Amino acid sequence: MSKRAGRAGGKWRTLVANQRAKRLDCAICQQPIDYRLRYPDEDSFSVDHIKPRSTHPHLAEEPTNLSSTHLRCNKARGDREVKPGLGHAVQSW
């Protein structure tokens, strides 16, 4: 696997296009993603690695290890794993 695997090349572009086509809500905050927005807008779509590339490089291009997120949520999470069982975001009061 190349040093840039998981972020560059035709296979990665295909994986991103397939993930985008699903039009899912953000896997981190559970809120809708505006798929019309483009990078570098903080609310734009971003592909997140569920198991971080830093600790699971063999899963960098594994479709089941990808999730749809807002760019801001992806950046805020960094390379930490999502903790299961923390619940879902609730509507603001």
Biopython code that builds the backbone (N, CA, C, O; Angstrom):
import numpy as np
from Bio.PDB.StructureBuilder import StructureBuilder

atoms = [
    (1, "MET", "N", (0.847, -1.169, 0.000)),
    (1, "MET", "CA", (0.000, 0.000, 0.000)),
    (1, "MET", "C", (0.896, 1.237, 0.000)),
    (1, "MET", "O", (1.884, 1.302, 0.732)),
    (2, "SER", "N", (0.543, 2.197, -0.816)),
    (2, "SER", "CA", (1.373, 3.390, -0.901)),
    (2, "SER", "C", (1.176, 4.277, 0.325)),
    (2, "SER", "O", (0.208, 4.137, 1.073)),
    (3, "LYS", "N", (2.119, 5.190, 0.506)),
    (3, "LYS", "CA", (2.069, 6.118, 1.635)),
    (3, "LYS", "C", (0.786, 6.954, 1.625)),
    (3, "LYS", "O", (0.278, 7.327, 2.683)),
    (4, "ARG", "N", (0.263, 7.248, 0.433)),
    (4, "ARG", "CA", (-0.921, 8.090, 0.312)),
    (4, "ARG", "C", (-2.203, 7.282, 0.169)),
    (4, "ARG", "O", (-3.262, 7.872, -0.045)),
    (5, "ALA", "N", (-2.156, 5.988, 0.277)),
    (5, "ALA", "CA", (-3.345, 5.165, 0.137)),
    (5, "ALA", "C", (-4.426, 5.654, 1.085)),
    (5, "ALA", "O", (-4.163, 5.979, 2.242)),
    (6, "GLY", "N", (-5.635, 5.699, 0.575)),
    (6, "GLY", "CA", (-6.745, 6.167, 1.387)),
    (6, "GLY", "C", (-7.092, 7.610, 1.113)),
    (6, "GLY", "O", (-8.120, 8.085, 1.597)),
    (7, "ARG", "N", (-6.276, 8.334, 0.353)),
    (7, "ARG", "CA", (-6.551, 9.733, 0.062)),
    (7, "ARG", "C", (-6.323, 10.134, -1.383)),
    (7, "ARG", "O", (-6.722, 11.229, -1.779)),
    (8, "ALA", "N", (-5.706, 9.300, -2.167)),
    (8, "ALA", "CA", (-5.363, 9.689, -3.529)),
    (8, "ALA", "C", (-5.616, 8.536, -4.493)),
    (8, "ALA", "O", (-5.738, 7.381, -4.086)),
    (9, "GLY", "N", (-5.690, 8.866, -5.748)),
    (9, "GLY", "CA", (-5.811, 7.847, -6.776)),
    (9, "GLY", "C", (-7.240, 7.582, -7.195)),
    (9, "GLY", "O", (-8.200, 8.023, -6.563)),
    (10, "GLY", "N", (-7.342, 6.845, -8.286)),
    (10, "GLY", "CA", (-8.642, 6.540, -8.862)),
    (10, "GLY", "C", (-9.542, 5.714, -7.959)),
    (10, "GLY", "O", (-10.751, 5.937, -7.899)),
    (11, "LYS", "N", (-8.948, 4.764, -7.261)),
    (11, "LYS", "CA", (-9.757, 3.933, -6.368)),
    (11, "LYS", "C", (-10.375, 4.790, -5.262)),
    (11, "LYS", "O", (-11.549, 4.625, -4.932)),
    (12, "TRP", "N", (-9.585, 5.705, -4.688)),
    (12, "TRP", "CA", (-10.101, 6.572, -3.633)),
    (12, "TRP", "C", (-11.218, 7.474, -4.167)),
    (12, "TRP", "O", (-12.239, 7.653, -3.504)),
    (13, "ARG", "N", (-11.028, 8.039, -5.357)),
    (13, "ARG", "CA", (-12.073, 8.898, -5.942)),
    (13, "ARG", "C", (-13.366, 8.108, -6.147)),
    (13, "ARG", "O", (-14.457, 8.637, -5.931)),
    (14, "THR", "N", (-13.249, 6.858, -6.559)),
    (14, "THR", "CA", (-14.435, 6.011, -6.727)),
    (14, "THR", "C", (-15.105, 5.738, -5.387)),
    (14, "THR", "O", (-16.330, 5.794, -5.282)),
    (15, "LEU", "N", (-14.309, 5.443, -4.364)),
    (15, "LEU", "CA", (-14.869, 5.201, -3.031)),
    (15, "LEU", "C", (-15.597, 6.446, -2.513)),
    (15, "LEU", "O", (-16.678, 6.336, -1.934)),
    (16, "VAL", "N", (-15.009, 7.622, -2.719)),
    (16, "VAL", "CA", (-15.634, 8.874, -2.277)),
    (16, "VAL", "C", (-16.943, 9.097, -3.040)),
    (16, "VAL", "O", (-17.956, 9.454, -2.440)),
    (17, "ALA", "N", (-16.924, 8.889, -4.351)),
    (17, "ALA", "CA", (-18.138, 9.075, -5.156)),
    (17, "ALA", "C", (-19.239, 8.112, -4.708)),
    (17, "ALA", "O", (-20.405, 8.498, -4.626)),
    (18, "ASN", "N", (-18.879, 6.880, -4.424)),
    (18, "ASN", "CA", (-19.867, 5.898, -3.959)),
    (18, "ASN", "C", (-20.437, 6.292, -2.599)),
    (18, "ASN", "O", (-21.638, 6.157, -2.365)),
    (19, "GLN", "N", (-19.580, 6.777, -1.706)),
    (19, "GLN", "CA", (-20.049, 7.191, -0.381)),
    (19, "GLN", "C", (-20.959, 8.411, -0.508)),
    (19, "GLN", "O", (-22.001, 8.472, 0.144)),
    (20, "ARG", "N", (-20.577, 9.383, -1.339)),
    (20, "ARG", "CA", (-21.382, 10.587, -1.556)),
    (20, "ARG", "C", (-22.762, 10.230, -2.105)),
    (20, "ARG", "O", (-23.766, 10.820, -1.706)),
    (21, "ALA", "N", (-22.809, 9.271, -3.013)),
    (21, "ALA", "CA", (-24.063, 8.876, -3.657)),
    (21, "ALA", "C", (-25.085, 8.328, -2.663)),
    (21, "ALA", "O", (-26.283, 8.329, -2.948)),
    (22, "LYS", "N", (-24.637, 7.871, -1.524)),
    (22, "LYS", "CA", (-25.553, 7.334, -0.505)),
    (22, "LYS", "C", (-26.384, 8.422, 0.161)),
    (22, "LYS", "O", (-27.466, 8.147, 0.678)),
    (23, "ARG", "N", (-25.878, 9.673, 0.154)),
    (23, "ARG", "CA", (-26.582, 10.840, 0.723)),
    (23, "ARG", "C", (-27.011, 10.601, 2.179)),
    (23, "ARG", "O", (-28.144, 10.889, 2.562)),
    (24, "LEU", "N", (-26.083, 10.071, 2.971)),
    (24, "LEU", "CA", (-26.353, 9.777, 4.381)),
    (24, "LEU", "C", (-26.195, 11.014, 5.253)),
    (24, "LEU", "O", (-25.550, 11.984, 4.857)),
    (25, "ASP", "N", (-26.787, 10.975, 6.439)),
    (25, "ASP", "CA", (-26.552, 12.001, 7.447)),
    (25, "ASP", "C", (-25.147, 11.803, 8.007)),
    (25, "ASP", "O", (-24.523, 10.763, 7.795)),
    (26, "CYS", "N", (-24.661, 12.808, 8.721)),
    (26, "CYS", "CA", (-23.334, 12.735, 9.325)),
    (26, "CYS", "C", (-23.296, 11.607, 10.361)),
    (26, "CYS", "O", (-24.144, 11.536, 11.250)),
    (27, "ALA", "N", (-22.320, 10.749, 10.232)),
    (27, "ALA", "CA", (-22.171, 9.620, 11.150)),
    (27, "ALA", "C", (-21.723, 10.057, 12.540)),
    (27, "ALA", "O", (-21.831, 9.285, 13.492)),
    (28, "ILE", "N", (-21.226, 11.271, 12.668)),
    (28, "ILE", "CA", (-20.744, 11.744, 13.960)),
    (28, "ILE", "C", (-21.817, 12.531, 14.703)),
    (28, "ILE", "O", (-22.115, 12.227, 15.858)),
    (29, "CYS", "N", (-22.402, 13.539, 14.058)),
    (29, "CYS", "CA", (-23.394, 14.381, 14.753)),
    (29, "CYS", "C", (-24.837, 13.998, 14.423)),
    (29, "CYS", "O", (-25.772, 14.523, 15.026)),
    (30, "GLN", "N", (-25.017, 13.090, 13.473)),
    (30, "GLN", "CA", (-26.333, 12.589, 13.073)),
    (30, "GLN", "C", (-27.206, 13.635, 12.376)),
    (30, "GLN", "O", (-28.401, 13.402, 12.190)),
    (31, "GLN", "N", (-26.643, 14.777, 11.987)),
    (31, "GLN", "CA", (-27.401, 15.831, 11.319)),
    (31, "GLN", "C", (-27.236, 15.694, 9.802)),
    (31, "GLN", "O", (-26.255, 15.118, 9.331)),
    (32, "PRO", "N", (-28.210, 16.230, 9.032)),
    (32, "PRO", "CA", (-28.107, 16.152, 7.571)),
    (32, "PRO", "C", (-26.871, 16.877, 7.037)),
    (32, "PRO", "O", (-26.409, 17.859, 7.618)),
    (33, "ILE", "N", (-26.361, 16.385, 5.947)),
    (33, "ILE", "CA", (-25.242, 17.004, 5.239)),
    (33, "ILE", "C", (-25.803, 17.656, 3.983)),
    (33, "ILE", "O", (-26.582, 17.040, 3.257)),
    (34, "ASP", "N", (-25.410, 18.900, 3.725)),
    (34, "ASP", "CA", (-25.810, 19.576, 2.493)),
    (34, "ASP", "C", (-24.799, 19.176, 1.416)),
    (34, "ASP", "O", (-23.695, 19.717, 1.359)),
    (35, "TYR", "N", (-25.183, 18.238, 0.578)),
    (35, "TYR", "CA", (-24.280, 17.691, -0.421)),
    (35, "TYR", "C", (-24.001, 18.654, -1.568)),
    (35, "TYR", "O", (-23.187, 18.351, -2.440)),
    (36, "ARG", "N", (-24.655, 19.799, -1.584)),
    (36, "ARG", "CA", (-24.358, 20.828, -2.597)),
    (36, "ARG", "C", (-23.108, 21.620, -2.223)),
    (36, "ARG", "O", (-22.460, 22.204, -3.092)),
    (37, "LEU", "N", (-22.769, 21.641, -0.938)),
    (37, "LEU", "CA", (-21.594, 22.387, -0.482)),
    (37, "LEU", "C", (-20.325, 21.650, -0.878)),
    (37, "LEU", "O", (-20.309, 20.422, -0.969)),
    (38, "ARG", "N", (-19.277, 22.400, -1.107)),
    (38, "ARG", "CA", (-17.995, 21.818, -1.509)),
    (38, "ARG", "C", (-16.893, 22.233, -0.548)),
    (38, "ARG", "O", (-16.992, 23.268, 0.110)),
    (39, "TYR", "N", (-15.857, 21.433, -0.471)),
    (39, "TYR", "CA", (-14.665, 21.744, 0.295)),
    (39, "TYR", "C", (-14.147, 23.098, -0.160)),
    (39, "TYR", "O", (-14.088, 23.338, -1.366)),
    (40, "PRO", "N", (-13.770, 23.990, 0.740)),
    (40, "PRO", "CA", (-13.430, 23.820, 2.150)),
    (40, "PRO", "C", (-14.537, 24.254, 3.112)),
    (40, "PRO", "O", (-14.259, 24.540, 4.276)),
    (41, "ASP", "N", (-15.793, 24.309, 2.643)),
    (41, "ASP", "CA", (-16.893, 24.678, 3.541)),
    (41, "ASP", "C", (-16.962, 23.666, 4.682)),
    (41, "ASP", "O", (-16.988, 22.459, 4.440)),
    (42, "GLU", "N", (-16.992, 24.148, 5.916)),
    (42, "GLU", "CA", (-16.973, 23.275, 7.099)),
    (42, "GLU", "C", (-18.192, 22.357, 7.186)),
    (42, "GLU", "O", (-18.142, 21.323, 7.852)),
    (43, "ASP", "N", (-19.293, 22.730, 6.515)),
    (43, "ASP", "CA", (-20.495, 21.891, 6.525)),
    (43, "ASP", "C", (-20.572, 20.958, 5.320)),
    (43, "ASP", "O", (-21.575, 20.269, 5.139)),
    (44, "SER", "N", (-19.529, 20.927, 4.495)),
    (44, "SER", "CA", (-19.536, 20.080, 3.309)),
    (44, "SER", "C", (-19.323, 18.610, 3.673)),
    (44, "SER", "O", (-18.904, 18.277, 4.781)),
    (45, "PHE", "N", (-19.617, 17.762, 2.726)),
    (45, "PHE", "CA", (-19.434, 16.318, 2.849)),
    (45, "PHE", "C", (-17.952, 15.961, 2.960)),
    (45, "PHE", "O", (-17.108, 16.543, 2.280)),
    (46, "SER", "N", (-17.657, 15.014, 3.812)),
    (46, "SER", "CA", (-16.306, 14.486, 3.956)),
    (46, "SER", "C", (-16.398, 12.987, 4.229)),
    (46, "SER", "O", (-17.312, 12.533, 4.917)),
    (47, "VAL", "N", (-15.472, 12.240, 3.702)),
    (47, "VAL", "CA", (-15.413, 10.800, 3.994)),
    (47, "VAL", "C", (-14.510, 10.602, 5.202)),
    (47, "VAL", "O", (-13.378, 11.085, 5.236)),
    (48, "ASP", "N", (-15.021, 9.893, 6.180)),
    (48, "ASP", "CA", (-14.277, 9.616, 7.406)),
    (48, "ASP", "C", (-13.926, 8.138, 7.455)),
    (48, "ASP", "O", (-14.704, 7.289, 7.020)),
    (49, "HIS", "N", (-12.767, 7.844, 7.980)),
    (49, "HIS", "CA", (-12.393, 6.457, 8.247)),
    (49, "HIS", "C", (-12.882, 6.111, 9.651)),
    (49, "HIS", "O", (-12.471, 6.749, 10.620)),
    (50, "ILE", "N", (-13.735, 5.129, 9.769)),
    (50, "ILE", "CA", (-14.281, 4.719, 11.060)),
    (50, "ILE", "C", (-13.150, 4.251, 11.978)),
    (50, "ILE", "O", (-13.021, 4.717, 13.110)),
    (51, "LYS", "N", (-12.352, 3.342, 11.482)),
    (51, "LYS", "CA", (-11.122, 2.936, 12.169)),
    (51, "LYS", "C", (-10.026, 3.798, 11.553)),
    (51, "LYS", "O", (-9.786, 3.705, 10.349)),
    (52, "PRO", "N", (-9.361, 4.625, 12.336)),
    (52, "PRO", "CA", (-8.385, 5.577, 11.792)),
    (52, "PRO", "C", (-7.292, 4.922, 10.948)),
    (52, "PRO", "O", (-6.831, 3.818, 11.239)),
    (53, "ARG", "N", (-6.892, 5.635, 9.896)),
    (53, "ARG", "CA", (-5.801, 5.156, 9.047)),
    (53, "ARG", "C", (-4.499, 5.022, 9.827)),
    (53, "ARG", "O", (-3.659, 4.178, 9.515)),
    (54, "SER", "N", (-4.342, 5.870, 10.850)),
    (54, "SER", "CA", (-3.096, 5.836, 11.626)),
    (54, "SER", "C", (-2.922, 4.522, 12.379)),
    (54, "SER", "O", (-1.794, 4.074, 12.585)),
    (55, "THR", "N", (-4.015, 3.904, 12.788)),
    (55, "THR", "CA", (-3.931, 2.652, 13.543)),
    (55, "THR", "C", (-4.391, 1.437, 12.742)),
    (55, "THR", "O", (-4.126, 0.300, 13.133)),
    (56, "HIS", "N", (-5.078, 1.669, 11.625)),
    (56, "HIS", "CA", (-5.597, 0.579, 10.798)),
    (56, "HIS", "C", (-5.327, 0.875, 9.315)),
    (56, "HIS", "O", (-6.275, 0.976, 8.535)),
    (57, "PRO", "N", (-4.068, 1.013, 8.912)),
    (57, "PRO", "CA", (-3.775, 1.375, 7.521)),
    (57, "PRO", "C", (-4.283, 0.359, 6.507)),
    (57, "PRO", "O", (-4.542, 0.711, 5.357)),
    (58, "HIS", "N", (-4.426, -0.885, 6.914)),
    (58, "HIS", "CA", (-4.919, -1.924, 6.022)),
    (58, "HIS", "C", (-6.393, -1.725, 5.658)),
    (58, "HIS", "O", (-6.888, -2.351, 4.720)),
    (59, "LEU", "N", (-7.100, -0.854, 6.397)),
    (59, "LEU", "CA", (-8.514, -0.577, 6.130)),
    (59, "LEU", "C", (-8.728, 0.757, 5.420)),
    (59, "LEU", "O", (-9.865, 1.208, 5.281)),
    (60, "ALA", "N", (-7.653, 1.388, 4.974)),
    (60, "ALA", "CA", (-7.733, 2.728, 4.384)),
    (60, "ALA", "C", (-8.671, 2.795, 3.180)),
    (60, "ALA", "O", (-9.347, 3.806, 2.985)),
    (61, "GLU", "N", (-8.724, 1.750, 2.382)),
    (61, "GLU", "CA", (-9.573, 1.750, 1.195)),
    (61, "GLU", "C", (-10.653, 0.670, 1.269)),
    (61, "GLU", "O", (-11.128, 0.187, 0.241)),
    (62, "GLU", "N", (-11.031, 0.303, 2.474)),
    (62, "GLU", "CA", (-12.088, -0.684, 2.702)),
    (62, "GLU", "C", (-13.427, 0.064, 2.787)),
    (62, "GLU", "O", (-13.616, 0.856, 3.710)),
    (63, "PRO", "N", (-14.359, -0.163, 1.851)),
    (63, "PRO", "CA", (-15.627, 0.566, 1.850)),
    (63, "PRO", "C", (-16.412, 0.482, 3.160)),
    (63, "PRO", "O", (-17.087, 1.439, 3.538)),
    (64, "THR", "N", (-16.330, -0.646, 3.849)),
    (64, "THR", "CA", (-17.079, -0.779, 5.103)),
    (64, "THR", "C", (-16.453, 0.014, 6.246)),
    (64, "THR", "O", (-17.040, 0.116, 7.323)),
    (65, "ASN", "N", (-15.267, 0.575, 6.019)),
    (65, "ASN", "CA", (-14.603, 1.396, 7.036)),
    (65, "ASN", "C", (-14.801, 2.890, 6.773)),
    (65, "ASN", "O", (-14.160, 3.722, 7.415)),
    (66, "LEU", "N", (-15.676, 3.228, 5.843)),
    (66, "LEU", "CA", (-15.907, 4.624, 5.490)),
    (66, "LEU", "C", (-17.279, 5.080, 5.948)),
    (66, "LEU", "O", (-18.237, 4.308, 5.943)),
    (67, "SER", "N", (-17.363, 6.330, 6.339)),
    (67, "SER", "CA", (-18.656, 6.903, 6.705)),
    (67, "SER", "C", (-18.735, 8.332, 6.178)),
    (67, "SER", "O", (-17.714, 8.961, 5.899)),
    (68, "SER", "N", (-19.940, 8.827, 6.047)),
    (68, "SER", "CA", (-20.189, 10.191, 5.592)),
    (68, "SER", "C", (-20.236, 11.108, 6.803)),
    (68, "SER", "O", (-20.913, 10.813, 7.788)),
    (69, "THR", "N", (-19.516, 12.218, 6.728)),
    (69, "THR", "CA", (-19.503, 13.186, 7.823)),
    (69, "THR", "C", (-19.441, 14.601, 7.264)),
    (69, "THR", "O", (-19.148, 14.809, 6.087)),
    (70, "HIS", "N", (-19.723, 15.570, 8.135)),
    (70, "HIS", "CA", (-19.416, 16.953, 7.806)),
    (70, "HIS", "C", (-17.904, 17.104, 7.920)),
    (70, "HIS", "O", (-17.265, 16.409, 8.710)),
    (71, "LEU", "N", (-17.340, 17.998, 7.144)),
    (71, "LEU", "CA", (-15.905, 18.244, 7.224)),
    (71, "LEU", "C", (-15.513, 18.671, 8.638)),
    (71, "LEU", "O", (-14.490, 18.223, 9.157)),
    (72, "ARG", "N", (-16.327, 19.543, 9.275)),
    (72, "ARG", "CA", (-16.005, 20.025, 10.626)),
    (72, "ARG", "C", (-16.032, 18.887, 11.648)),
    (72, "ARG", "O", (-15.196, 18.842, 12.550)),
    (73, "CYS", "N", (-16.982, 17.980, 11.509)),
    (73, "CYS", "CA", (-17.065, 16.845, 12.437)),
    (73, "CYS", "C", (-15.865, 15.922, 12.258)),
    (73, "CYS", "O", (-15.296, 15.436, 13.235)),
    (74, "ASN", "N", (-15.490, 15.687, 11.019)),
    (74, "ASN", "CA", (-14.345, 14.838, 10.717)),
    (74, "ASN", "C", (-13.069, 15.450, 11.288)),
    (74, "ASN", "O", (-12.264, 14.749, 11.901)),
    (75, "LYS", "N", (-12.883, 16.750, 11.088)),
    (75, "LYS", "CA", (-11.698, 17.433, 11.618)),
    (75, "LYS", "C", (-11.680, 17.397, 13.148)),
    (75, "LYS", "O", (-10.633, 17.163, 13.751)),
    (76, "ALA", "N", (-12.827, 17.626, 13.769)),
    (76, "ALA", "CA", (-12.897, 17.660, 15.230)),
    (76, "ALA", "C", (-12.589, 16.291, 15.844)),
    (76, "ALA", "O", (-11.961, 16.212, 16.899)),
    (77, "ARG", "N", (-13.018, 15.242, 15.202)),
    (77, "ARG", "CA", (-12.772, 13.894, 15.706)),
    (77, "ARG", "C", (-11.312, 13.519, 15.544)),
    (77, "ARG", "O", (-10.770, 12.777, 16.363)),
    (78, "GLY", "N", (-10.670, 14.016, 14.507)),
    (78, "GLY", "CA", (-9.270, 13.683, 14.286)),
    (78, "GLY", "C", (-9.095, 12.203, 14.000)),
    (78, "GLY", "O", (-9.888, 11.614, 13.264)),
    (79, "ASP", "N", (-8.065, 11.597, 14.573)),
    (79, "ASP", "CA", (-7.821, 10.171, 14.303)),
    (79, "ASP", "C", (-8.228, 9.274, 15.464)),
    (79, "ASP", "O", (-7.681, 8.187, 15.649)),
    (80, "ARG", "N", (-9.196, 9.748, 16.242)),
    (80, "ARG", "CA", (-9.739, 8.909, 17.322)),
    (80, "ARG", "C", (-10.872, 8.053, 16.772)),
    (80, "ARG", "O", (-11.557, 8.450, 15.829)),
    (81, "GLU", "N", (-11.064, 6.894, 17.354)),
    (81, "GLU", "CA", (-12.178, 6.044, 16.951)),
    (81, "GLU", "C", (-13.464, 6.555, 17.571)),
    (81, "GLU", "O", (-13.469, 7.089, 18.680)),
    (82, "VAL", "N", (-14.564, 6.379, 16.831)),
    (82, "VAL", "CA", (-15.874, 6.748, 17.349)),
    (82, "VAL", "C", (-16.208, 5.788, 18.481)),
    (82, "VAL", "O", (-16.067, 4.574, 18.335)),
    (83, "LYS", "N", (-16.649, 6.327, 19.601)),
    (83, "LYS", "CA", (-17.016, 5.498, 20.749)),
    (83, "LYS", "C", (-18.465, 5.054, 20.612)),
    (83, "LYS", "O", (-19.358, 5.899, 20.555)),
    (84, "PRO", "N", (-18.721, 3.755, 20.557)),
    (84, "PRO", "CA", (-20.104, 3.282, 20.433)),
    (84, "PRO", "C", (-20.894, 3.539, 21.706)),
    (84, "PRO", "O", (-20.342, 3.583, 22.806)),
    (85, "GLY", "N", (-22.196, 3.707, 21.529)),
    (85, "GLY", "CA", (-23.091, 3.797, 22.666)),
    (85, "GLY", "C", (-23.163, 5.174, 23.309)),
    (85, "GLY", "O", (-23.686, 5.292, 24.417)),
    (86, "LEU", "N", (-22.662, 6.218, 22.663)),
    (86, "LEU", "CA", (-22.764, 7.534, 23.234)),
    (86, "LEU", "C", (-24.092, 8.214, 22.936)),
    (86, "LEU", "O", (-24.345, 9.319, 23.414)),
    (87, "GLY", "N", (-24.935, 7.567, 22.157)),
    (87, "GLY", "CA", (-26.245, 8.140, 21.855)),
    (87, "GLY", "C", (-26.202, 8.996, 20.617)),
    (87, "GLY", "O", (-25.183, 9.100, 19.935)),
    (88, "HIS", "N", (-27.349, 9.612, 20.343)),
    (88, "HIS", "CA", (-27.488, 10.422, 19.148)),
    (88, "HIS", "C", (-27.719, 11.879, 19.545)),
    (88, "HIS", "O", (-28.192, 12.183, 20.640)),
    (89, "ALA", "N", (-27.371, 12.760, 18.621)),
    (89, "ALA", "CA", (-27.628, 14.183, 18.861)),
    (89, "ALA", "C", (-29.138, 14.399, 18.953)),
    (89, "ALA", "O", (-29.909, 13.747, 18.249)),
    (90, "VAL", "N", (-29.547, 15.309, 19.814)),
    (90, "VAL", "CA", (-30.958, 15.615, 19.951)),
    (90, "VAL", "C", (-31.204, 17.032, 19.477)),
    (90, "VAL", "O", (-30.294, 17.860, 19.421)),
    (91, "GLN", "N", (-32.456, 17.292, 19.137)),
    (91, "GLN", "CA", (-32.821, 18.617, 18.660)),
    (91, "GLN", "C", (-32.555, 19.661, 19.740)),
    (91, "GLN", "O", (-32.796, 19.416, 20.922)),
    (92, "SER", "N", (-32.057, 20.826, 19.330)),
    (92, "SER", "CA", (-31.790, 21.904, 20.269)),
    (92, "SER", "C", (-33.089, 22.400, 20.884)),
    (92, "SER", "O", (-34.135, 22.409, 20.235)),
    (93, "TRP", "N", (-33.010, 22.804, 22.118)),
    (93, "TRP", "CA", (-34.203, 23.308, 22.802)),
    (93, "TRP", "C", (-34.436, 24.738, 22.481)),
    (93, "TRP", "O", (-35.398, 25.331, 22.969)),
]
sb = StructureBuilder()
sb.init_structure("model")
sb.init_model(0)
sb.init_chain("A")
sb.init_seg("    ")
for serial, (resi, resn, name, xyz) in enumerate(atoms, 1):
    if name == "N":
        sb.init_residue(resn, " ", resi, " ")
    sb.init_atom(name, np.array(xyz, "f"), 0.0, 1.0, " ", f" {name:<3s}", serial, name[0])
structure = sb.get_structure()
